[in-house]
């Protein structure tokens, strides 16, 4: 999940701030994985929605500050073991939105994210997985205009 806010200094350009959290599992390490991301970026809006044309298109680039953490669960450990690290990165995303009303749009986006360094996952000093720095990202949500 995430929350993003944007400001339009000119009609076709917006500045954005955001925060999101992703969760998953890494079965080979018997671990749950969390990634918190804070972002700031700029978006170009070459095609903006109107009542006569309800489709909106935006091309976005962001700087990312990401905290990746993994918690290893194992029956022979007295308690779960957690490790985390901060990473810096960038992303580029294309968003499309469908105007549902004058202030609400359903949106979806797809792009690529690069955290600039892989994350190695070790269990008892043995590398069991590598989280690659580059990945595809997809977003779906609702956009509200104020």
N, C-alpha and C positions, 0 to 999 in steps of 0.2 A: 504494500500500500504506500501511498505517497500523497504529498500536498505541494502544489506549486502555485506561485503568484507571479503575475507579469504586469508590466507597465509599458504602455505604448508612447514613447516620446514623439514618434511620427507614425503615420497611419500604417505603414507596412513593416515596421520594425519594433520588436518588443525586447525588453530586458527582463530576465526571469531569475527567481530564486526558488529553490525547492529542497525538499527532504523526502527520503523514501527508505523503506525497510523491506528487505527480501529475506525469505527463510527457505531452507531446503534441507536435504539430508545427503550425506556422503557415506553410502553404505559400506564401501571398502574400508573406511576408517571407523565404522560404527559411531558416526558423529552427526550432530545437527549443525547446520551452518547458518549464520546470520550475516547480513551485509547491510549496514546503515550507510546511506550516501547523502551528503549535502552537495548541492550543485548551484552554480551561478552561470548564466549564459545569455546568449542572444539568439533571437529567432527572426527569420525573414518570412514575411507573410505575402507571397506573390499573388495569392488568390484568396480573398476574404469573402466569407459567407454574407449573403443578404437574403431578404425574403424571396426575391425572384430567383436566386441561385443559392440553395442552402448548403453547398459544399465549401469547406474551408481547407486550405493547404498551408502548412508551415514547415520550414526547414530550420532546424535548431542545432546549435553547437553549445556544449557546456563544459566547464571545468568541474571536476568531481573530486571530492575528498571522501574516501570510503574507509569505513572500519569493518574489516572482515574478521569474524570470529568463528571458532569451531569448538564444540563441546563433545568430548569423547565419552561414551558410555560403555562400560565393560563390567561384567559381573565380578571380576577379581580385583577391581579398584574399590577402595572404601567410599569414594565420592567421585562424581564426574570431574574430568580434567578439561579445563578451558584454556584456550590461547587465542590472542587477537593481535591484529596489526593494522596500522593506518597506511593507506595507499593513496596516491594522487593519480588522477587520470583525466581523460577527455571522452566525450561522446559526440556523435552526430546522429540525429534522428529526423525522420520525415513523419509529420503528423497529418492526418486527415480527420476532419470533423464534419458531422452532419447536424445542421441547425434544427433543433426540435421546437424551439420557441425563440423569441427575440433575445433571451438571456441564457438559454441552456442548449448545449450541444453534446452529442455522443461523439467520443473521439477514440482513435486508435493510432498507434505509431509503431514504426519499426526502424531499427538503426543498428549501429555498432558502438561498442564501448571498449576503451583500451585503458587498463589500469597501469600500464607501463612496466609491470614486473609480474612474473608468476608468483603464486603462493604455493609453497611446498608443504604438504601435510605429512608429518611424521608421527608414528605411533611407536613408542618405546625405542626411539632413535632409528627407526626403520622408515624410509620414505614409502608411503603407501599410495599417495596420489599427488597430482599437481593440478592446481586450479589455474587455467591459462589466463593470461592478462587480457586477451582480446576475446570478446564474445558478442553474439547477436543479442539484442534486447528487443522486447515487444512490450507495448503499453496499451491498456484500454482504460477508459474512464469517462468521466463527465466533466465538461468544461462549463464554468459559470462566469458570466460577465457581470461586472458591477459598474 
